[in-house]
Amino acid sequence: MQLAAAGLRVVCIEPEDAMRQAVGESLDWSAPDLLAALGLPMEGLVNAGLATWKRHVTVKLRDGASEHYVPGAWLAGAPFRVELRTLHVDRLRLDEELLKKTIENGVTVVRDTVARVERDGNRLSAVHTVGGVRFSSPWFIDASGFAASLLAREFELPAIQFGPPKVAIWTYFAISELVEGTSLYMEPLPKEYLDWVWEIPIGPEVVSVGYVTTGAAMKVFRERGLGVEDIFRQQLTKFPRFDALLRAGALGPCNTTAFRSRVYDGVAGPNWFVAGEAASMVDPITANGVTAALRHAAEASALILKCRKRGTLPLRARISYNRRILQMAKFFNVGIEKILYEPAVRNRLGARTSGTVYTTPAWSMNVVYARLKPKGILKTYVLGLVLGFWRGCAWIFSECCKRLPASAESAG
Ligand SMILES: Cc1cc2nc3c(=O)[nH]c(=O)nc-3n(C[C@H](O)[C@H](O)[C@H](O)COP(=O)(O)OP(=O)(O)OC[C@H]3O[C@@H](n4cnc5c(N)ncnc54)[C@H](O)[C@@H]3O)c2cc1C
C-alpha cells in the first residue's frame, strides 16, 4: 500500500486460500500507529466491529491468583504522550479490510503462489509462480510467513532459534459479556517449561481461546491416544472460566499451527527484503508479531522509495534493516524464554513477578523503538546496544537463578 500510494506499480502474489483463520489477534501498543498509517485508525476499527479495546493484560494462575499488567499512566503525559490503549482484532475481517484498501490504493493482487525465484548472484530478477507466470521487478519483498520463508531458504540464510518447537490449538466461543483485556491462563510447574492458554475478545460477542505448548508435550498427548479437541478441552477444564464456554460449545472446529521462535540473519539484499514472520518469528505470548510485520513492511517500503533511483540498496541500509530485525527478535525471544517459559527465574520470583520483569523492558523498548524511529546505522546501533544490554541481563539473571541453591527458591 505504501509503495503503491507513492506511485510505484506493485504486484502482490498471494494464494486464494490466504484468507484462512489467522492468529495475531492481541496487538502490542505500537501496532495502532502502524495501522493508522495505513488508513485504519483505532476508533474506526472498533466502531466497525473489527476490533475491541485492549487496555491491559491479565495473567490468571490455576490457584486463583492473578496479576494485571497495565502501561503506567505517566506514559500518557509529557514528554512520552503514549496512547495507553491498543486493540484486539478480528483477523479475518481486518485482513479483508486491508486487502480492500490495498486494491483501492492501486496494488494488483494476483491469486497465485511463488514457486521459484530467478537471480543473478545475490540480486533477484524475477519470480515464477505455480500458475506458470514470470514476474520481473527491480525490487522484491518476501512476506511469505513462517512456514514458507521463501528467500531465507533460497539464500540459505542462517537461522537463530529460541526455545523448543511449539504447537497452538485455538477456536472461538460466543460470550455474553465483553472482556476488555487479553487474559493469559497458566499453571506454572516448578520443573516444567510453561504452557498457557489465551483468551482474546476479538469482537463484542466472540472470544478467541487458544492453547500453546511444546511439540514434545503434544507428541506425548497424541501417544496417549488423545485427539486435538480432547487435548484442548483437557487444558481448558483446568480453569473455571471456561466451564460455561465449553458447555455452550465452540463456534467452529479447532485450528492448529506449529511454529518455533526464530530469526534469520541477512534479511535484506541488493534489491530484496524479507519481512514479517518470514524474517522473524517472535513468540506469540509477546503479542509482537503484527507490530513487527507492519514495521518491517513500512521500513522496507521507505528504503525502496529512498533507493529506487539508484536501483540498489546500499550496504549500510541492508546492515541496519537486518540488525533491527535481528536485535528485536533476540530481545523479545530471549527475554520471554529466560524469564517466563523456562522455570529457573519464575521459580525464584513467582510467575506474576516474572511477568512484570518481562513486560517492563519489553513494553518500554517498543515505545523507544516507535519514538527513536531508528532508520540510519547510528540509531540502529544505539538501539542494538540497549536491547543487547537487556538481553544480557535476562541471560545472566537466568543463569544465576539456575546456579543458586534450590533452598533459596520461592516458588508460586
Ligand atoms: C499461535 C500464534 C499466536 C499469535 N498471536 C499473536 C498475537 O496475539 N499478537 C500478535 O501481534 N502476533 C501474534 N502472532 C504472530 C502473528 O500471527 C504474525 O506475526 C502476523 O500475522 C504476521 O504474519 P505475516 O504476515 O508475516 O505471515 P502470514 O500471516 O503467515 O502471511 C504469509 C502469507 O504468505 C503467503 N504465502 C506463503 N508462501 C507463499 C508463496 N510461495 N507465494 C505467495 N504467497 C505465499 C501465505 O499464504 C500467507 O498469506 C501469533 C502467531 C502464532 C503462531
The ligand as an ORCA input file, in Angstrom:
! r2SCAN-3c Opt
* xyz 0 1
  C      -0.246    -19.241     17.824
  C       0.109    -17.843     17.425
  C      -0.461    -16.780     18.078
  C      -0.127    -15.466     17.725
  N      -0.655    -14.429     18.429
  C      -0.277    -13.171     18.145
  C      -0.813    -12.067     18.863
  O      -1.641    -12.231     19.772
  N      -0.403    -10.817     18.520
  C       0.492    -10.597     17.506
  O       0.837     -9.427     17.234
  N       1.004    -11.620     16.787
  C       0.655    -12.900     17.082
  N       1.153    -13.921     16.332
  C       2.027    -13.614     15.193
  C       1.205    -13.100     14.006
  O       0.212    -14.048     13.671
  C       2.094    -12.850     12.762
  O       3.312    -12.293     13.147
  C       1.411    -11.890     11.815
  O       0.189    -12.435     11.390
  C       2.267    -11.535     10.597
  O       2.411    -12.630      9.777
  P       2.987    -12.496      8.294
  O       2.141    -11.579      7.501
  O       4.433    -12.237      8.343
  O       2.792    -14.002      7.783
  P       1.461    -14.782      7.443
  O       0.283    -14.198      8.149
  O       1.778    -16.230      7.663
  O       1.264    -14.494      5.892
  C       2.088    -15.083      4.925
  C       1.326    -15.100      3.606
  O       2.195    -15.526      2.573
  C       1.502    -16.429      1.746
  N       2.494    -17.279      1.079
  C       3.235    -18.280      1.621
  N       4.029    -18.831      0.689
  C       3.785    -18.155     -0.448
  C       4.314    -18.266     -1.758
  N       5.223    -19.170     -2.079
  N       3.840    -17.423     -2.713
  C       2.896    -16.485     -2.411
  N       2.377    -16.336     -1.181
  C       2.821    -17.166     -0.224
  C       0.593    -17.186      2.702
  O      -0.494    -17.766      2.013
  C       0.151    -16.066      3.629
  O      -0.983    -15.413      3.143
  C       0.804    -15.237     16.676
  C       1.383    -16.327     15.998
  C       1.041    -17.616     16.376
  C       1.687    -18.765     15.643
*
